[in-house]
Amino acid sequence: MRVQRLQLFDYRNFHRLDIEIPSKVALLVGANAQGKTNLLEAVYLLATLRGLRVETDAQLIRREVLSDPLPAARLVADAETSEGPLKLEVAVVARPGARGPIATKTVKVNGAPKRLADAVGRLTSVLFGADDLLMIEGAPSLRRRYIDLMVMQFDRNYAAARSRYERVITQRNHLLKRIRDGEANAEELTFWDDELSKDGGLLMQCRASALAEIGVLAAEHHRDLAPDEALDVTYEARLEPRPDEQSSREEFAAALREALARGLSRDLAAGMTLQGPHRDDVSLKLNGSAAAGYASRAQQRTIALSLRLAEAEVLRRHRGEPPVLLLDDVLSEMDAARRTAVLSSLGDAQQLLITGTDWDRFPPDFLAHAARFAVEDGSALPLDSTAPAEKTAGS
């Protein structure tokens, strides 16, 4: 799977960008705040239809056009996949709202309009970015997002179940508050508990299975990058007793149904559902100790990269071809030995887009096989061509 051409129109801080990626490796180098991260995130958006580092989809639209009558951003990728040529087009269109612009996304696959759920995963990608370090020591929601976005790229049933689960949680929480306030009966929970358990069981079983794969692969990648350190990754479903990764989704659903019944009094007191996959976590340990608060910045970066490389392998296994690998400033805060180990580990990638702030972080043999782009002052200049890519703006 390879992206051959990427076009961006009024996306984030880009006005116009049209670049061709002629080789397996594309290297984008420039100072901070020049657009490198946004470019990688555009490819990831085309794969997952999820914007990163934004609170609303309206923030995906370039600020300078938000005052237009119909502000919009557009992203287009021409790619080659094992199933043939693929053209993905995503449009983000905003309209006025009471608290600011409200945006909606539409997508076309090879020129045909598709539902968002049917377009996720047509292009698969894995993105490593600076925010991945927050996944190590940040809130559990960040680790849940990691596993959710991965599984959604190869399992459409998972994406649909996750959407239903979120809607049911909202309904159940509303009903819990009404029961607590004497406005409804506890018997009304039966329907919602059944629905929550069914979809929640599917989510937990898929997560447990995927994390079992991730744990083995991430430990192997981490051992290659840092031979003296051992990484342990496990899924922590907040259920007692906790089913293991070999359990069926029916067994997970039954365990969740029992947990909802046992925890009803606590849920009523809190006015919210306190058990289920929306409360689960992923345990990350380095040399037997919790990575959060223990690992150094360089170690955190190595852990995060190991997780992303494991994710790429899981996607390859399930989709039958490697995803596009997107690495944003991956070599920062690493010593020379770790940088060498990281670049050596990327040799099997079918396509790699990687950014950096300095050319000298990359060895000559790596540079020789890469399509090189200098990102500076609102432009992406292919260094093997005298013609610059169309003007862009900012980062």
ZAMARGU-4260 file (C-alpha; in steps of 0.2 Angstrom, whole numbers, plus 5000, padded with zeros to 4 digits):
<rodrens>
0) 5000/5000/5000 | 5008/5016/4994 | 5002/5034/4993 | 5008/5041/4976 | 5000/5058/4976
5) 4993/5069/4990 | 4983/5085/4988 | 4977/5097/5001 | 4966/5112/5000 | 4963/5124/5014
10) 4967/5110/5026 | 4973/5115/5043 | 4986/5129/5039 | 4989/5123/5021 | 4982/5133/5007
15) 4987/5122/4992 | 4998/5107/4992 | 5001/5095/4978 | 5015/5083/4979 | 5020/5066/4971
20) 5029/5053/4981 | 5039/5043/4969 | 5048/5032/4980 | 5046/5020/4995 | 5053/5033/5007
25) 5048/5051/5008 | 5059/5062/5020 | 5052/5079/5025 | 5064/5090/5034 | 5062/5108/5041
30) 5061/5119/5056 | 5046/5117/5068 | 5029/5125/5063 | 5032/5123/5045 | 5018/5110/5041
35) 5027/5093/5042 | 5016/5086/5056 | 5000/5092/5047 | 5005/5083/5031 | 5007/5066/5040
40) 4991/5069/5049 | 4982/5072/5033 | 4987/5055/5027 | 4981/5047/5044 | 4964/5057/5042
45) 4961/5049/5025 | 4964/5032/5033 | 4954/5034/5049 | 4943/5049/5045 | 4948/5055/5062
50) 4956/5072/5065 | 4970/5073/5077 | 4975/5087/5089 | 4958/5096/5086 | 4943/5098/5097
55) 4931/5099/5083 | 4931/5095/5064 | 4929/5114/5060 | 4947/5116/5066 | 4953/5105/5051
60) 4948/5120/5040 | 4961/5133/5037 | 4957/5148/5049 | 4959/5161/5035 | 4944/5154/5026
65) 4932/5151/5040 | 4924/5168/5037 | 4919/5162/5019 | 4901/5159/5015 | 4905/5140/5014
70) 4922/5136/5022 | 4928/5119/5018 | 4944/5109/5017 | 4948/5095/5005 | 4960/5081/5005
75) 4964/5069/4991 | 4976/5054/4990 | 4979/5043/4975 | 4986/5027/4981 | 4991/5009/4975
80) 4984/4995/4985 | 4984/4976/4983 | 4966/4978/4976 | 4971/4990/4963 | 4971/5009/4962
85) 4963/5019/4975 | 4957/5037/4976 | 4951/5044/4992 | 4943/5061/4994 | 4938/5069/5011
90) 4929/5085/5012 | 4926/5095/5028 | 4912/5108/5026 | 4908/5120/5040 | 4891/5130/5044
95) 4888/5143/5058 | 4883/5136/5075 | 4878/5144/5091 | 4895/5141/5099 | 4906/5143/5083
100) 4907/5134/5066 | 4900/5116/5065 | 4908/5105/5052 | 4903/5088/5044 | 4914/5076/5034
105) 4910/5068/5018 | 4920/5055/5008 | 4922/5048/4991 | 4931/5031/4986 | 4936/5031/4968
110) 4924/5044/4964 | 4909/5036/4973 | 4901/5044/4989 | 4902/5032/5004 | 4897/5032/5022
115) 4911/5036/5033 | 4910/5019/5041 | 4912/5011/5024 | 4927/5021/5020 | 4938/5019/5036
120) 4952/5007/5032 | 4952/5008/5013 | 4969/5016/5016 | 4978/5010/5031 | 4991/5019/5040
125) 5001/5020/5057 | 5006/5037/5064 | 5019/5040/5077 | 5019/5058/5084 | 5025/5068/5099
130) 5008/5065/5107 | 5012/5047/5108 | 5022/5050/5123 | 5006/5055/5132 | 5000/5038/5128
135) 5013/5031/5140 | 5009/5042/5155 | 4993/5050/5151 | 4975/5046/5154 | 4968/5028/5150
140) 4957/5036/5136 | 4973/5039/5126 | 4978/5020/5127 | 4960/5015/5122 | 4961/5027/5107
145) 4977/5018/5102 | 4969/5001/5101 | 4952/5008/5095 | 4959/5017/5079 | 4970/5001/5075
150) 4956/4989/5076 | 4944/5000/5067 | 4955/5000/5051 | 4953/4981/5049 | 4936/4977/5057
155) 4921/4986/5052 | 4910/4977/5064 | 4921/4984/5078 | 4918/5002/5072 | 4900/5000/5071
160) 4899/4992/5088 | 4909/5006/5096 | 4897/5019/5089 | 4882/5009/5095 | 4891/5007/5112
165) 4894/5026/5114 | 4876/5029/5111 | 4869/5016/5123 | 4881/5023/5137 | 4873/5040/5135
170) 4856/5033/5136 | 4860/5022/5151 | 4868/5036/5160 | 4853/5047/5157 | 4842/5033/5164
175) 4852/5031/5179 | 4850/5049/5184 | 4831/5048/5181 | 4831/5032/5192 | 4841/5041/5206
180) 4829/5056/5205 | 4814/5045/5207 | 4808/5048/5189 | 4810/5031/5182 | 4811/5012/5187
185) 4826/5001/5188 | 4817/4988/5177 | 4820/5000/5163 | 4838/4996/5163 | 4836/4979/5157
190) 4835/4983/5138 | 4850/4995/5139 | 4860/4983/5149 | 4857/4969/5136 | 4862/4981/5122
195) 4877/4987/5132 | 4883/4970/5136 | 4882/4964/5118 | 4892/4977/5110 | 4903/4979/5125
200) 4907/4961/5124 | 4912/4962/5106 | 4923/4977/5110 | 4932/4969/5124 | 4935/4953/5115
205) 4942/4962/5100 | 4953/4973/5111 | 4960/4958/5121 | 4964/4948/5105 | 4972/4963/5097
210) 4982/4967/5113 | 4988/4949/5114 | 4996/4951/5097 | 5002/4968/5101 | 5010/4963/5117
215) 5021/4950/5108 | 5026/4961/5094 | 5029/4976/5104 | 5041/4967/5116 | 5051/4960/5101
220) 5052/4977/5093 | 5057/4985/5109 | 5071/4972/5112 | 5078/4976/5095 | 5078/4995/5099
225) 5084/4993/5117 | 5092/4976/5120 | 5094/4979/5139 | 5076/4983/5142 | 5060/4972/5143
230) 5043/4979/5138 | 5027/4971/5144 | 5010/4976/5136 | 4993/4969/5143 | 4975/4973/5141
235) 4966/4977/5158 | 4947/4974/5156 | 4939/4982/5172 | 4929/4966/5176 | 4930/4954/5190
240) 4933/4940/5187 | 4942/4945/5171 | 4940/4934/5155 | 4957/4931/5146 | 4961/4935/5128
245) 4955/4917/5123 | 4938/4921/5129 | 4923/4923/5117 | 4914/4939/5114 | 4899/4930/5122
250) 4909/4926/5138 | 4915/4944/5139 | 4897/4950/5136 | 4891/4938/5150 | 4904/4945/5162
255) 4900/4963/5158 | 4881/4959/5161 | 4885/4952/5178 | 4896/4967/5182 | 4882/4979/5177
260) 4870/4970/5189 | 4883/4970/5204 | 4888/4988/5201 | 4870/4995/5200 | 4870/5004/5217
265) 4887/5012/5213 | 4881/5017/5196 | 4865/5025/5203 | 4875/5034/5216 | 4887/5041/5203
270) 4874/5044/5189 | 4885/5035/5177 | 4891/5018/5171 | 4907/5013/5180 | 4911/4997/5172
275) 4913/4992/5153 | 4926/4995/5139 | 4925/5014/5141 | 4934/5011/5158 | 4947/4999/5152
280) 4966/5002/5151 | 4982/4995/5143 | 4996/4991/5156 | 5013/4996/5150 | 5028/4990/5160
285) 5047/4992/5157 | 5058/4980/5166 | 5044/4975/5177 | 5039/4993/5183 | 5025/5004/5177
290) 5032/5014/5162 | 5023/5030/5168 | 5034/5040/5179 | 5048/5027/5177 | 5054/5028/5159
295) 5064/5042/5153 | 5059/5053/5138 | 5070/5042/5127 | 5063/5026/5134 | 5045/5033/5132
300) 5049/5037/5114 | 5056/5019/5111 | 5040/5011/5120 | 5029/5022/5109 | 5038/5018/5093
305) 5038/4999/5098 | 5019/5000/5100 | 5017/5008/5083 | 5028/4996/5074 | 5018/4982/5082
310) 5002/4990/5076 | 5009/4991/5058 | 5012/4972/5059 | 4995/4968/5066 | 4987/4978/5052
315) 4998/4969/5039 | 4992/4952/5046 | 4974/4957/5045 | 4974/4967/5029 | 4986/4957/5019
320) 4997/4972/5015 | 5008/4984/5026 | 5000/5001/5030 | 5008/5017/5026 | 5020/5021/5040
325) 5020/5039/5046 | 5034/5044/5058 | 5034/5062/5065 | 5051/5068/5072 | 5054/5050/5078
330) 5073/5052/5081 | 5071/5067/5093 | 5078/5065/5110 | 5087/5049/5105 | 5106/5045/5106
335) 5115/5040/5091 | 5113/5021/5095 | 5095/5022/5097 | 5093/5032/5080 | 5103/5019/5071
340) 5092/5005/5078 | 5076/5014/5074 | 5081/5017/5056 | 5087/4999/5054 | 5070/4993/5060
345) 5061/5002/5046 | 5068/4992/5032 | 5053/4981/5029 | 5040/4996/5027 | 5032/4996/5010
350) 5030/5015/5012 | 5038/5027/5025 | 5034/5045/5027 | 5046/5052/5040 | 5050/5070/5046
355) 5064/5078/5055 | 5071/5095/5059 | 5089/5092/5053 | 5096/5082/5038 | 5111/5076/5048
360) 5101/5065/5059 | 5099/5054/5044 | 5114/5044/5037 | 5119/5046/5019 | 5113/5028/5014
365) 5096/5032/5020 | 5095/5049/5012 | 5101/5041/4995 | 5085/5031/4994 | 5072/5044/5000
370) 5062/5056/4991 | 5068/5072/5000 | 5057/5087/5003 | 5062/5103/5011 | 5048/5111/5021
375) 5051/5129/5024 | 5041/5145/5024 | 5025/5138/5017 | 5032/5127/5004 | 5037/5109/5001
380) 5052/5108/4989 | 5057/5092/4982 | 5076/5092/4982 | 5077/5080/4967 | 5068/5093/4957
385) 5070/5111/4952 | 5051/5114/4953 | 5044/5117/4971 | 5027/5109/4976 | 5013/5122/4977
390) 5013/5134/4991 | 5007/5130/5008 | 5006/5139/5024 | 5012/5135/5041 | 5011/5120/5052
</rodrens>
